[in-house]
Amino acid sequence: MKIAIIGDTHFGYKRFQEDSFSQGAEAFLSAYDKSDMIILAGDIFDSRIPSMETIGESVSILEKIKQKDWKVKYEKDPNKIPIAAIHGTHERRTKGCLNPIQLLAKMNYLIDVDNNPAIFELDGEKICVQGMGGVPDEFAKNTLKSLEFKPKENMFNILVLHQSIQEFMYIGEKTSSLISLIDFPKGFDLYINGHIHEYKTGLNGKFIIPGSTVVTQLKPNEQGEKGYVIYDTKDKTHKFVNINTRNFKFKEIKFNEANTTDIEDICRKTIEEIIQQSEEKPIIKLNLKGSLKKGLETRDLGLSFQKEYKDTCFLFISNELNSENLKQKIEKIRELREQKKSIKDFGAAIFGEKLQNAGIELNDPSVVLDELIDKPEQVIERIKNQDD
């Protein structure tokens, strides 16, 4: 049996709503042609309470899928479409409230397998799909353990999750509380996971993350190809199927003692190069790091030029310049607080540091602050005399 595995279409995602529908639809319609059944790994919708427009658009896509003469039969109701699904973290609602996946199940567009095993059959081959809908990561280990998932005898067994997984998180992210591959219940032939927006595999092909079909997080790992996976249960192999997606580029640019003109010029050059290389309006994320020229603050970098590109790209700029300096300032404030310094002492310490950075030598900063209040003209005159 050939199974299409689709994850994280995020239908209705506001920032790139049209992309969520067009790219998600392409994955569904391609899977319609290439597979015997479909598994959805959560976050099909971007919201736990989607708008009526989003539900309408999603139903239009599923109506096309419904037209196929599906040969795979769901054991409890052979007339249902063989689409097994779980809800993701975006769709999760409190107990007793209907989530979007449950709604689609009531409308007979899919089978909700959240803690609800579903058996499918084609030409004598039986497949059992079990799932755990997305839960907060801090509860995932205990929830997975409490559900006591066990494979069914004489069937191809699949477990579907929608969680962060320790082995697939980036260095620096807190992972100790997350589910690990070793926490998976034993004996399943295939483990599928949504939530992570990059195509990944593990356990010698027995663990598959299909990735998302639309850019949402603006992270470097979303720059790769997007699509879905086709898994063949007979030879236990799979292949990734690409879909057409909007070009997304993430660029980290590092500066050293830069002025605002240099930063703007390099940003412009980077943006224009990406636009020229893209067939349609691209998504661009610039992450600015490093240091500004002495005397300049992060707020001095206006980045007003962003407006010029509103018709040629979707531009997002993260300004982390002087972030190390900010960390140092926060640490300094923490030190002063531990020393039980007054608010005036806080201000004097920061003021003294700024004077030093500007190359100005005056008396005790706390005294100068008092003088600025009582005799500002005299302080200014002394600074002028230093410049002379």
Steps between C-alpha positions, in 0.01 A plus 500: 500500500625850416434754772529877454622677815417871520575729792456858611309660213393777741191589296403860570845616618446877487846616394502280186139392477490448123816290516351283774206410277673474161802304624294280731255430217785396273620249761150357541427475128839345428442248779157430348673378183793315657364325810252243625429690823610818682626568852490855638751569779329800661479879465296473185346826622700787645236582761300297750193699388547563126294764322204390292696605190790272598267207568325564167828504306620183675174318431528595131838325488370193684194483274737442206674223694163344576428449129759225461387138493716403798575127508623502861214440742462618860394197706223673696349679198617403148333809354727746682799660331822326615656808657630446855581814700591639840474857626816705549598749766339785303168313488496372856205613712396436858324176580136505395553758222489389137829554318526549120613141433205363695275731298632363170454147634133576576469629143641166374810651340744300716539259792628646828751249642588693816498215756263327261659215297384474140548193280519525121510218244606462138517162321536311827766730645397659829642820645431631850550873558512630857572854611554750778389854419734785586538581871727752677854364491533494879214246519586296190717230663244417768208517257670266253581256779149512647331420166686165490508467122548142381528366144227271367589147396529406130479864384733776386498733801541878483519750788439869424618782732527877492777596743848644537752213497830525689719363222364745244531827691779752445802545726421751773131410523381345825434134427518304826122505556416404140405161362796301372500224238572257784166597660301368204293189574664192352387281215362752248606472136490875439502814717379830353538843657371845408578830675858529368498696175794330331502162325696257718538125546641272769506145635625371163194630319245392762454859625382771260436873539340627175556868587263785425355609168520875579755732662381621840793519741747694280783279626803381299373139491195613299712595197505148361257331266148442627260222422378170639611136525381183327563184703475151347402242761601203283867585452513736802653786306396862458567799280455873546274669245572868434228761453532848350558755776587866535875563526612566858849624587643549848819707517704571811722805450774582749639850550793636696493862619269585208325829432140526385590573136716187466228285653230637272718457189580135577137425583384654172757305299400171665128562448537597135714194421232269642221679312692463173545127558129441577228431245229644723483728803736330749496485879818650646615493862814697592654441841738786585770417754821653628583849620426860409752780488569646845242755601224338291210314657277233346215753486712723272459242224163600358483247214233715338612377157297181561192677365664530157483121455136440594405425138801285413546274804371406843777649712569434867802639686614390845731762649731334753782752464668586830310212662818398681526851640140475616576171673794664674281791613240262638773310682632829639155594628469155656833546676398842632169360621679222686717767660176672607583819319240777478327610180730802499803269516357297211470814291843629599668173402337497157567873453867452592535221244352718226738785588792260482390361163474855367854578622383758755680517833307669780467458875308229680195425274257531793638848574477599133135386494426730793682785327300443181184562699627804689760651266463350150676793328818443698513128414448572130775761509743251653420249227560767234833587657605133474418501131714814451 
